[in-house]
Amino acid sequence: MGQNWAITIGINGYRNLQSLNYAKFDAEAMQVFFRQELNIQTVYHFADDSLPIKQDYGSDLDSHPTYTTLNRFFRVRFEESFLKSGDNLWFFFAGHGKRHKDRDYLMPIDVDPGDVESSGISLQYVSERLRRSGADNVVMLIDACRSGNGQRDGVGFGQEKQQGVISLFSCSPGESSYEINELQHGSFTYALLEGLKIEGESNCATVERLYQRLRQRVPSLTQQYRKVQQTPYGVVEPPTKYHLILLPRKANLTDIVTLENDALLAEVQQNFQLAKQLWIRVLAVSPTNPKAIEGIERLARVVPAGYGSGKTDVQHPVGTFFAIRHQSFELLTVRISEESLPAHFRHYKIQHIEFYLSSFFTNGVCDPISAVQQNNNLINDFLVVFQANPEAVIGYYGIVHIPLQFCAGYAVSTWPRIALFELDRDVNCWYELAGDDSPKLDLSVSTISRPANAVAVAIRIAISFDITKNDVDDVVPQPYEDIQIKIGKRRIDAITHYSQVKEVCNAFRQVLDDLHTRVDKSLIVHIFYSGPVSLGFSLGRRISRTIHHQVIVYNYTSHTSPRYAWGVKINSVDSPESRVVSTKLLIHDT
């Protein structure tokens, strides 16, 4: 079971700024919660009149929250790591905060408002020192936007992204945070404590549920008591930490399964350090969890090298190679043969798996609903086969409609060790993507337009061909935010290496994660893609089941009007009939 450590700071009696009423009490209440509810033995508490902090060695630590005391504490205490993977470090601050020269500062009790750089404490410095603790989960709770008349100063505060840290701020940049006399708390801290103490199915055991609760409850409180707007703001880095279980005692089975899926996805993405952290988090909640135990054992066999062309990420045992051919056009290509496998797969026995969907798109028929249903059935059938041979290696190849590529990738996002193949059109033979140094893609991500009143988001991913805005305009409700991901020279067969797939997929995931943090979840993300099957499949694997917006991926054909005549809701649990979106009646087959 991981350890929890905490730091609480609350300042009322500022010497050179407007005094506050309840910041000290907020920090004291958080200290009590940490000790009583989370059984945290070590809480470093700094407040106007707090007692000296006893230490394991040396004299007691001064707890008066001056610049000198706080700065020395962060410098000395976090010089060397003292926590480990699986541990949590909580940091709570209630007081004044200030945005100064594009940096966020916490204001100690003796800050000089005319010299913030020298007398304030940079939030970036604080987060950097906290990360040095060794804990893989640092949670920063900042109620630091307070000024006079019951407001906590800090307009614009919280815009800096603290890498590797979960940061929840009491208000959005441009707002103020309020103290409420009737509650004798800051509104944020009151809602925070309220949320952390909820029992039952509506509890706030995870970061995501706590953040959602704060986003709903704090505006309600400030409207009720002060008739003002205050909306908490979160920056969670990396986004998988939205699923972090903060309160293990209150976690449910769904919380554990979500962490398991994140851990498997991290393995697939070859982020083995994150995967290990996530499996450890699963064990912290469920100590005998067999999937987590197997995951830790599997990671012990990982070799940190490139995938393919003489370099392998995982030491594959001798066994079966499942070759999945995904086809929704007429069968135009040969199967993968044992002779065509790269050298590091030659000792495997090939078992061919057919995801055959061509009958739904030939002879004038266009039936994407039945294709999606059959796609799901084939994947589920294969899962039974794969579970009986979990050490087997999976290869994926084929020629398939774009939405079905994404559907397949999304459905198997937690599968480890998938080898990707593309077609050599000159010799009509399949080859595995290379794992050595790849040619430059000159990848760029740009926001073409971001109207304030956008009702949708469009992402154009141009690898093989350009995707015109006119074609997108025919499909997406307007006005919409227009984002483009493209390589410098769009061309067929541009993707030849695993590192290129990873580069494009990482850019795509970052766009989706950014939309999650700033765009209303009611908006739909519309995706238009031109590129190889291996990349489309891999992009589907990057779409989250829980944190991302609803995503629709569209199919392109030159013989319909509009060109993008149908699409599929990728991360929807609806029936195939509801998942398929027809933009207009097709006038030709696809």
N, C-alpha and C positions, 0 to 999 in steps of 0.2 A: 504494500500500500504506500503510495507516495506521501511525502511530507507536505505540509502547508506552513509557510512562513508569511508574516504580514508586517507592513509598515503603515501606520496611520498618523496623519498630520492634520491638525485643526487649529486655525488661528483667528481669534477675535480681535485682540487688542493691538492693531497695527499702530506703530509709532508715527508714521508719516502718510498713512492712507486712512480712508474712512473705516472706522471700527465696524465689526460685524457682530451679530447677535447669537448665531447658532452654529457657526463653523466648528467651534471647539466641542460643542455638544454632539455634533454630527460625527466627529472623529471618535469621541468617546463611545458613542453608540455602536459604531463599526468595530471598535476594539472589543467590546463586549460580545458582539455577534461572532467575531472570529474566534474568540476564546471559548464561548459556550456552545455555539452551534457547529463549528468546524473543528473544535478541540485543538486549536492552534496553541502550542506552548510558547512559541517565541513571537511576540508582537512588539515591535519597536514603536512606541507611542510618543509623539512630540506635540505639545500643546502649550498654551500660555502658562499654565501652572501645574504641568504634569510632573510627576516624581522622577528622579533620576532613574535611568534604565540599568538594571543589574546585568552584568556580563559574566561569561564563564571564566574570564581571566581579566586581571587588571582592575582599575577603579571603575566605579559606576559611570555611566555615560550621561553627560548633560543632555536633557531633553527639551531645553528651551529652544523654540524653532527660529533661531537667528540664522543669518547667512553663514556665519563661521561654523556653527554647530552642524547644520544640515550639510554644508559642503564637505566638511571633514568626515562626517558619517558616511556619505556616499563614496568619498575617495578611499577611506581606510577600510571600511567593512567589506567593500566589494572589489578589493584589490585582487583577491584570489577567490576562485569558486569554492562554495561550501555546500551546494545542493547538487542534485543529480537528476538524470532523466526520469520523468514521471512525477517530479516535485512541482508544486505551485508556489509562486511568490506573488502575493497580493500587495498592491500599493494604493492607498486611499489618501487623497488630499482635499481638504475643504478650506477655502480662503480666496484670496485674490489671484487672478492670473492675468497675464498681459501679452498681447501680440506686439512685438517690437522688432522692426527691421526684418520682417519675414521669418522671425523665430518666435516660438512659444516659451514663455517664462512663468515659473511659479514664484510667487512673491513671499519671501520670508517675513517675519514680524518686523524686522528692522530695515526693510528695503528702502532705498532712496529712489523715489519715482523719477527723479531727474537723471539717474545713472543706472538704468535697468541692467545693462550689460555687465556691470561690475558688481551689482548688489542683488540681482535676481538670479534664480537658478534655472538654467536652460532645461526644458523638458526633454530635449534630445540627449543631454548629458545624463539626466536621471535614467532614461530608458536604457542607455548604453551601459551604465553601471549596473542596473538591475539584471540585464542579460548576462553579465559576467558572473552572476551568482551560480550558474550551472543549471538552474531550473529550466525545463523546456517549455514551461507555461508561465508567462509574466502577464498579470492582469492589472491594468491601471484604471482606477476609478477616479475621475477628476471632476470635482465639484468646485471649479475654480474660475467662475465667470461672474464674480460678485462685486458690486459697487455700493454706493450709498443708497439710503432709502429702501433698504431691504434687497438691493440688487448686488450681485457679486460680479465685479468688473472683469472683463475679458473679451470684449467684442472682437471677433475675428480669431479668437483663441481656438486651437485644436486643428489647425489646417495642416500641420506637419504630420507626415506619416511616420510612425515609429516602427521600424522594421522588426518583425518577429515578435510583436507585442500585441496583446488585446487591449485596446484603448476605448473606454466608454466615457464620453464627455457629457456634462450636465446640460449643455445646450449646443445648438448648431452655430457655426461661425456666423457672426452678424447679429446674434441674439444675446440676451443677458439671462443670467440664472437668478432665481428669486428665493428669498427666505420668506417663510409663512409663519406669522406670529401665532396663529391658531394651532399650528402643528408643532411649533417650537423646533423646527427643522428647516433646512433647505429643501425645496420641493423634490429635487433629484435624490437626495439621500433618503428622504422619507419613502419615496417610491422604491428605491433600491432595497432598503431593509424590508419593506413590505413584500416585494417580489421574492427576495431570498428566503423568506419565511413561509411562503405558500406551500401547503401540502397537497397531496392528491395529484390527479391527472393534469391539472393546470399549473403545476409547479414550474419553477424556473431553473431546472437542474442544468440546462445547457446554456452556453453563451447566446445562442440564437434566440431561445425563448426568453431569457432575461432581457436581451436588447429589445425584442418585440414588445415585451411588457412595459419597459421604460418608455418606449416611443408612444405607447397608448396612454399610460397612466400620468406621466408628468404633464403633458399638455392639458389633461383633464383637471389636474390639481390647480395649475396656474390660472386656468380659465375660471375655475370655481372661486378661488380666493383672491386673485389679483387682476383678473380680466386682461391678461397679457399672454403673449405667445412664447412658449419655451419648449423646444423639442430636442431631446437628447440626440447625440451624434456619436456614431461608432466607427472606428477604424480597426479592422481585424486582419492581422497579418501573420501567417498566410490565411486565406479564406477558409481552409479546412478547420481552423480553430473555432469557427462558428459552431461546430459540432462538439467542441470540448465540453466534457461533463464537469461542471464546477462543483456540484453537490452530489457525490456518488450515492449517498443514502437514498436520494430521491429519484435516481435514474430509472428509466423503464427499459423494457426489452428493445423498443424501437431506437432509443438512444444508443444502445450497445451495438445493434445491427448497423446503424449509420456509421459509427466509428470503425466497425469491421470493414465496411465497404470503402471508407476513406483509406484505410490501411492497405487494402488490396489494390486500390487505384494508385496509391503512391508507389507500390511495388511495380505495377505495370509501367508507370512513368519513370521508373528507375531512380526515384527519390528515396533511396534506401534508409537514409537517416530519418526522414519524416515517417516512413513506414514503421521503423522500429519504435519511434516515439508513440505513434498511434496504437500499435499493438500493446505497448506498455500501459497506455491509458485504458485499453480494454481490460487488461489484467488487474488494474487498480480497482475497477468496478466489479469485475467478474474473475476472481483469482484462478479459477480452474477452467476458464474458457478454452475449449480445445482448439478453436480456430486461431486464437492468439498464440497459444503454445506452438502450434504448427507454424504460424507465421514467423515467430522468433527463430525457430529451428531452421526454417527455409532461408531466412536472411543470413544465417550463419554460413550458408553455402554460397552466398553471393560473391562474385568476383568483380571488382570495380574496373571494368574495361568496356570498350565499345561492343556493340551487338553486331555479329555477322562478320564476314570476310576475315576469318581467323581470330576474331575477338568475340568472346561471349560474355554476357552479363551473368548468366546462371550456369552452373555446372549441370548440364542436362544428363540424366542417367540414360543408359541404353534402353530403348523402348520404342514406343509408338509415336509416329508423327501424323497427327490428324491434319489432313490437307482439305480445308474448306473452300470449295469453289462456289462463289456467289454469282448467280446468273439471273438476269431478268430480261436480257435480249436473247435473240437466237444464239445458240451455242456456236461461237465463232472461233474458239481457241481450244487447244489441246489441254489435257490434264497435266499437272506436275508429275514428272516421273522421278524415280529414284536416281536416275542418271543425271537429272537436271538440278538435283539438290546441291547446295554448296557443301564443301568438304566436311564442315562441322556437323552436318545432319546426315551424312551418307550412311552411318551405321544404324539409322532409325528405319523401322518398317513403316511404310506409308499406309495409312488407312484413309481412303477417299470419302469425304462427306459432301453431299450435293445439296446446296440451298438453291433449288431450281424454281424460278418464278417466271420463266419466259412465256408460259402459256397465258399469262394475264395481260400480255402486251404485244400480241401478234395477231395477224389476220384481221386487222381492224378493231381488235378488242383493246380497251384501256380500262383495266379494273384495279386501280391501286388499293381499294379497300380489301379485296380478297388477297392481294399481294401482301399487304401488311399483316393480315391474319395468318397467312401461310408462313410468312417470315417469322412471326412469333412462335408458331407451332414447331418449325424446324429448329429454331434456337433451343426451345425447351426440350425437344427430343434429344438434341445433341448434348445438352447438359447432363442428361441421364447417363449417356455413354462416357462423357468426360469424367463425371464423378466416380465412375468405376475404375478409371485410370488417371488419377489426378497428377501423376508425374509425367504424363505425356506432354509433348510439345505441339502447339497449334500453329498452323500456317494458314494465312488468309489471302485469297486472290479471286479474280473474276472480273466480269463486266456487268454492272448493275446500275439501275437508276439512282440518281443522287440521293433522294430522301431515304431510300432503302439502305444505302451505304451508311448513312448517319444512324438509322434505326438499328442496324446490326451492331455498330460500334457502341452505341448507347446501351444496348441490351447486354453487352459483354464487357462493360467498363471495368468490372472487378476481376476479370480473368487475367492471370499472369502469363508472361512468356508467349506472346503472339508474334510470330515471324511474318513479315509483310513481303509480298511479291508483286512485281510489275511485269508487264509483257514486253519482251523484245520484239518489236513489230517486224524487224528485218528477217528474223529466223523463226518467228512464231513459237517462241519458247519463253518460259517464265524464269525470272531470276530474282533472288532475294536482294532487298535493298542493302547497300554497302554500309559497313560500320567504320570505315576509315575517314580521313579528312574529306569533307565534301566541298563541291564548288559553291561559291557565294551566291545567295539568292537575291541579295539587295532588298530584303523584306522591309516594307514600310507599313505603318498603321497610321491612318489619318482620319480626323473627323471632318467630313466635307461640310456638314451643316448640323447645328444643334439648336433648333428653335425652342424658345422657352415654353411654348404651348404644344410641344410634340405629343402626339397621341400614339406613336409607335416608334420602333427602332428598326432600321435596316442595316445588316452587315453584309457587305459585298466582299467575297473572298476570291480574288482573281489570280489564278495560277497558270492555267492553260490559255485562257482567253480573257479579254476585258468583259466586264458586266456593265451594260449601259444603264444610266439613271432612268432613261425613258421606259425601259422594260420594267424596272422596279416600280416606277410611278403607276404603272398599269395595275399593280397588285396591292401595294401597301397604302393604308389610309394616310392621308396627309393632314397636317404637316408631320413629318417624321424626322428623327435624328438619323443621319446618314454617315455610316462608318465604313471605311474601306481598308481591307488588308490585301496587299498585292506584292508581287515580286517585281523586280526591275524590268525583266524581259519576260513577258508572258508567253509561254510556249508549251506544247505537248511534250511529255517526257522530261519536264524540268526537275521532277523529284526522283532522285536516284539513291539517296542516302537516308539512313535513320535520323541523323542529326538535322537534316532539312525538315523531316516530318516533325521532329520535336520543336524546332524553331517556330514553325507556323502554328503548331498546336499551342505552344506556350503563349504566343501573341493572341490567339483566339481566346484562350482561357482568361488571360488578363483583361481582355475587353469585356467578357461576360462578368467577371468578378467586379470590375469597375462599375458596370451597369447595376449590379446587385447593391452596391453601396450608395448609389446616388439617384437611381431612377425608380419611380413608383412601380411596385410589383404588378400592378394591374396592366401595364403596357406589355404588348407582345413583341418579341424579338423575331424578325423575319430574316432568314439567312438565304443568300444566293451564292452558289458555289460553282466554280469551274476548275477542275483539277482531277488528278488521278484517283482511282478507287482506294488505294492504300491510305492516302491522306484523308479522303472523305470519311472513311471508316474510323480513322484515328481521331478526327475532329469530333465525331459522335461520342467518342469515349471521354471527351473533356467536358461534356455537358452534365452538370450536377443534377441529381435527382431531387435535391432539397433546396439549394440556395439560389439557383438561377431562375430567371424569368421563364415563362412559357416560350418555347422556341418552336418555330415552324420553318422547316427546310423545304425549298421549292425545287421542282423538276423543270428542266429547260428542254424545249424542243423548238426547232425553227418552223414547224408546220402547224402551230396553233396560234390563236389570238385570244388572250395574250400569250407571249412566249412561255411565261411561267403559269401554266394552266392548272396545276395542282401541287399540293404540298402535304407534308405530314407533321403533325404536332409530335415532336420527338419525346419530350419529357412529360407526357400526359398519361394518366392511368385510365383514360376513357376507352370505350370500345373502338375497334378499327373504324366503324362508321363515323364516330365522332372525331377521331384523330385525323382523318383525311380531309383536307380542305380543297374544294374545287373553286377556283377563282372565277371561271366562266365555263360554259359548255365547250367541250373540245370539238373542233371542226375537222380534225384529222387524227388518225391514230398516232401514238408516240413510238 
